[in-house]
Amino acid sequence: MEQEADSTVLITGGAGFLGSHATLVLLEAGRSVVVLDDFSNSRPEALRRVAALAGLDGWTATAPGQWRAGPSTGVSLQVVTGDVRRVGDLEAAFAQAPIGAVLHFAGLKAVAESVRQPLRYWQVNVGGSLRLLEAMTAHGCRTLVFSSSATLYGLCEQVPISESAPVQPINPYGSTKAAVERLLADAAASEPGWRIACLRYFNPVGAHPSGRIGEDPSGLPNNLFPLVSQVAVGRLPQLQVYGCDWPTADGTGIRDYIHVMDLAEGHRAALALLEQESPQFLTLNLGSGRGHSVLELVRAFEAASGRPVPWQAAPRRPGDSAVSIADASAAQRRLDWRASRSLDECCRDGWAWQQANPHGYGD
Ligand SMILES: NC(=O)c1ccc[n+]([C@@H]2O[C@H](COP(=O)([O-])OP(=O)(O)OC[C@H]3O[C@@H](n4cnc5c(N)ncnc54)[C@H](O)[C@@H]3O)[C@@H](O)[C@H]2O)c1
């Protein structure tokens, strides 16, 4: 039942924070990649750097909004500017090469924005996934790794959180992730050939150790790590710490931070498993299994950067919880993979990126 493991992989959202690191890891593993991205939250420069890090030569424009690198190395990166919701753009991506598998990162990810613009979130995250699934079906491609999120657990009381915890999202973003998982489960149940992994990420942070690629949020970051790092580099004056009265050792919230390279390697492992084993539907947490408080992260970042990170206590935000930590044992067992990098390494690599690119790819 083994599937061809050297076919080209389509990576939607491959120019984004997580997708760019996963693209690099797959290219380094010898897989050719087609990226489909509308660059609504990223830049082509990220992929030019990915190609350079992977040792691919000849980054060239092949058509309006399309680039290619690596024609002489046997491994190639092809880039198509396009929207996962548009059939024509998906067709353009599938026309680049016979696609054997898809990593689906493209989507919107800001919780607060999803509360203000739920229809847009449903349209991009759910509508985009539906169009992608239709295109995969049309092209006989049935291997998919989906970017899900621990957000769909909502306010889970049980810590560490295992995959069997109830799915009870408390915001539209989480609802869209739960809906796509449901959609994928229905597709998998309808026909035996599907090989699908839903990977529920906890808090991906850090950057490639080269400092060449990393997280480049547009506007004010939504997540703690880029906020801390922008305070350290002087782009923001200070950090707001929401809630210093949680029932934790130092009163601040505890989260499970996973290095983006561990997460990218988790995708390579999930893809390998899907390709090696019989068709199946898999749901796995991707986290480190370790918890760190906000203040522990601040101190680790200060140590890594040698810069102060001034902070100010602010009231708790609705929808936050005291502790969120992954039970990562299922992924460790099934993927023969673990998040091996420490919080200090997350901060070291995140700082290398931030320091070399204080204004992201805009520099
Ligand atoms: N970063 C996190 O903390 C986190 C946590 C859990 C889950 N996720 C999920 O992982 C995925 C990737 O997250 P990220 O942090 O890399 O985000 P990101 O915004 O950096 O990357 C998403 C990429 O998708 C592209 N994109 C958005 N809409 C598109 C569309 N309609 N068509 C084509 N491309 C489109 C963007 O331009 C961007 O390059 C998302 O689905 C997100 O929900 C992220």
The ligand as an SDF file (V2000), in Angstrom:
LIG
                    3D

 44 48  0  0  0  0  0  0  0  0999 V2000
    1.2330   30.3900   13.6460 N   0  0  0  0  0  0  0  0  0  0  0  0
    0.4310   29.8510   14.5610 C   0  0  0  0  0  0  0  0  0  0  0  0
    0.5070   30.2050   15.7400 O   0  0  0  0  0  0  0  0  0  0  0  0
   -0.5610   28.7660   14.1710 C   0  0  0  0  0  0  0  0  0  0  0  0
   -1.0950   27.9620   15.1950 C   0  0  0  0  0  0  0  0  0  0  0  0
   -2.0190   26.9780   14.8340 C   0  0  0  0  0  0  0  0  0  0  0  0
   -2.3940   26.8130   13.4990 C   0  0  0  0  0  0  0  0  0  0  0  0
   -1.8660   27.6390   12.5450 N   0  0  0  0  0  0  0  0  0  0  0  0
   -2.3020   27.4580   11.1510 C   0  0  0  0  0  0  0  0  0  0  0  0
   -1.1740   27.1970   10.3380 O   0  0  0  0  0  0  0  0  0  0  0  0
   -1.3460   27.7780    9.0440 C   0  0  0  0  0  0  0  0  0  0  0  0
   -0.1480   28.6410    8.7120 C   0  0  0  0  0  0  0  0  0  0  0  0
    0.0190   29.6260    9.7230 O   0  0  0  0  0  0  0  0  0  0  0  0
    1.1750   30.7050    9.6340 P   0  0  0  0  0  0  0  0  0  0  0  0
    1.4920   31.1210   11.0250 O   0  0  0  0  0  0  0  0  0  0  0  0
    2.2700   30.2420    8.7640 O   0  0  0  0  0  0  0  0  0  0  0  0
    0.3740   31.8980    8.9410 O   0  0  0  0  0  0  0  0  0  0  0  0
    0.8690   32.8940    7.7950 P   0  0  0  0  0  0  0  0  0  0  0  0
   -0.1800   33.9430    7.6760 O   0  0  0  0  0  0  0  0  0  0  0  0
    2.2640   33.3100    8.0230 O   0  0  0  0  0  0  0  0  0  0  0  0
    0.8290   31.9390    6.5120 O   0  0  0  0  0  0  0  0  0  0  0  0
   -0.3540   31.6940    5.7850 C   0  0  0  0  0  0  0  0  0  0  0  0
   -0.0180   31.8430    4.3270 C   0  0  0  0  0  0  0  0  0  0  0  0
   -1.2050   31.5920    3.5630 O   0  0  0  0  0  0  0  0  0  0  0  0
   -1.3380   32.6080    2.6010 C   0  0  0  0  0  0  0  0  0  0  0  0
   -2.7700   32.7330    2.2940 N   0  0  0  0  0  0  0  0  0  0  0  0
   -3.7420   33.2530    3.0820 C   0  0  0  0  0  0  0  0  0  0  0  0
   -4.9350   33.1700    2.4570 N   0  0  0  0  0  0  0  0  0  0  0  0
   -4.7020   32.5560    1.2650 C   0  0  0  0  0  0  0  0  0  0  0  0
   -5.5260   32.2040    0.1800 C   0  0  0  0  0  0  0  0  0  0  0  0
   -6.8470   32.4420    0.1770 N   0  0  0  0  0  0  0  0  0  0  0  0
   -4.9600   31.6000   -0.8920 N   0  0  0  0  0  0  0  0  0  0  0  0
   -3.6280   31.3580   -0.9210 C   0  0  0  0  0  0  0  0  0  0  0  0
   -2.7970   31.6950    0.0850 N   0  0  0  0  0  0  0  0  0  0  0  0
   -3.3270   32.2820    1.1670 C   0  0  0  0  0  0  0  0  0  0  0  0
   -0.7160   33.8570    3.2060 C   0  0  0  0  0  0  0  0  0  0  0  0
   -0.2840   34.7960    2.2280 O   0  0  0  0  0  0  0  0  0  0  0  0
    0.4650   33.2470    3.9650 C   0  0  0  0  0  0  0  0  0  0  0  0
    1.6070   33.1470    3.1410 O   0  0  0  0  0  0  0  0  0  0  0  0
   -2.6780   28.5380    9.0810 C   0  0  0  0  0  0  0  0  0  0  0  0
   -3.6680   27.7210    8.5180 O   0  0  0  0  0  0  0  0  0  0  0  0
   -2.9230   28.7150   10.5770 C   0  0  0  0  0  0  0  0  0  0  0  0
   -4.2870   28.7990   10.8810 O   0  0  0  0  0  0  0  0  0  0  0  0
   -0.9470   28.5940   12.8560 C   0  0  0  0  0  0  0  0  0  0  0  0
  1  2  1  0
  2  3  2  0
  2  4  1  0
  4  5  1  0
  4 44  2  0
  5  6  2  0
  6  7  1  0
  7  8  2  0
  8  9  1  0
  8 44  1  0
  9 10  1  0
  9 42  1  0
 10 11  1  0
 11 12  1  0
 11 40  1  0
 12 13  1  0
 13 14  1  0
 14 15  2  0
 14 16  1  0
 14 17  1  0
 17 18  1  0
 18 19  2  0
 18 20  1  0
 18 21  1  0
 21 22  1  0
 22 23  1  0
 23 24  1  0
 23 38  1  0
 24 25  1  0
 25 26  1  0
 25 36  1  0
 26 27  1  0
 26 35  1  0
 27 28  2  0
 28 29  1  0
 29 30  1  0
 29 35  2  0
 30 31  1  0
 30 32  2  0
 32 33  1  0
 33 34  2  0
 34 35  1  0
 36 37  1  0
 36 38  1  0
 38 39  1  0
 40 41  1  0
 40 42  1  0
 42 43  1  0
M  CHG  2   8   1  16  -1
M  END
$$$$
